Amino acid sequence: VQLQASGGGWVQTGGSLRLSCAASGSIFRIIVMGWYRQYPGNQRELVAVITTGGGTNYADSVKGRFTISGDNTKNTVYLQMNSLKPEDTAVYYCAADRLVSYYPKDYWGQGTQVTVSS
């Protein structure tokens, strides 16, 4: 399974960005996909996950602002980020797992930088 993340960039406080994560390869193995973010010098933290059944879960810090969704026809998961804050600035990674998990970790995409200016 290969994951290709895209959509990062620079935005002002209050703005929006949409991240995409396209899966390819043995995608039938994927049960759950998600997004993490990593601040410099810190561990990755979970932002949002979505299962093939459509179930979702979010970090408290992004609830009400971020929405994770999937398009099975495109094998792509999206993270719509609204009302962005400077503290959302981080490198964002998508991940996928073969098992149902709130912390997908089997497969990783490359990071995409999100920068929110104040």
N, C-alpha and C positions, 0 to 999 in steps of 0.2 A: 504494500500500500504506500502510495506517495501522496503527500499533502502539499499543496501549493497555496500559500497565503498571499494576499494582496490587499491594497486599499488603504494602507497607512498614509500618513501625511501630517501636515501642519494645519492647525485650525485655531481660531480665537476662542476664548471662553464663551460657552453658550452655543457653540457651533456643533455641527454633526459630521460624522464620518461613517462609512460603511465598510467593514472588512469582509473579505470573501476568503473561503478556504475550499479549494477544489480538490476532490479526492480522485485518484486513479489507481489502476492495478486491481488487486483482489478485494474490491470494495464490498463484496458480499460478506466479508468477515466483520465489517464494522457494525457495531451495535450502538455506540454512542460517540458523539463528537463534541468538542468543546473548545473554549478559548481560555488561555491563561495570559497573564501579563507579568512582566519582570522589571523591577526597578533596579538601577545600578547597585551592585553589591548585595542584592537581596535574592531570596528564592522566588521561584515562580509562584504566583497565586492564582487560584481559579477565578475566572470571571463569570463564565456561564457554560452550561452543558445542555445538550439536546439528544434525546434518544431517537431511534428510528420510528418509535411509536408517537413521537411528538412531545413527549414529556420534557419539561425544562426545569432548570434550577439556576439561581443567580446568587452571586455574592451580594451581601447586604449593601455594600457600597455602591452598587450599580442598579439595584432594583428601582424600577420606575423610570430609568433613563436609558438602559440598554435592552435590546431585544435580540434574542438568538432565534434563527429560523433556518429551515432547510428546504432545498429544492431537489427532490429525488431525481427529477428528469435531467438535472445538470450535475448531480453528485456533488453538490456544493452547499456549504453551510455559511450563513451570513451572521455578522454581528453589527446590528444597527446601533450606533452610539449617538445619543442626543444629549443636549444640555451638558456638553463636555466641560470638565473642570481641569485646572492645572494639575491636580493630583491624579488625573487619568493618564498623564504623560508616562509612557513606558514602552517597552518592546512587547508586542502582542504575538502570541504563538497559538496556532491551532493544534489540536491533538485528537486522536481517535483511539478507540479501544474495541477489542473483540468481546469484552464482557460488559455487562451492565455495571456501570460505575459512575459515581459523581466526580471521579478524578481520572478521566481517560489518560492513558500514558503509553499505550503500545506503539503508537506512531506519532511522529511530530513533523510539523511543517517548519519552514524557516521563519524567523521572526520578521515582523513588520513594525516599523517605528511609528508611534503616534505621539505627536507633540501638541500640547494645548498651551497657548500663550495667554498670560493674564492681561 
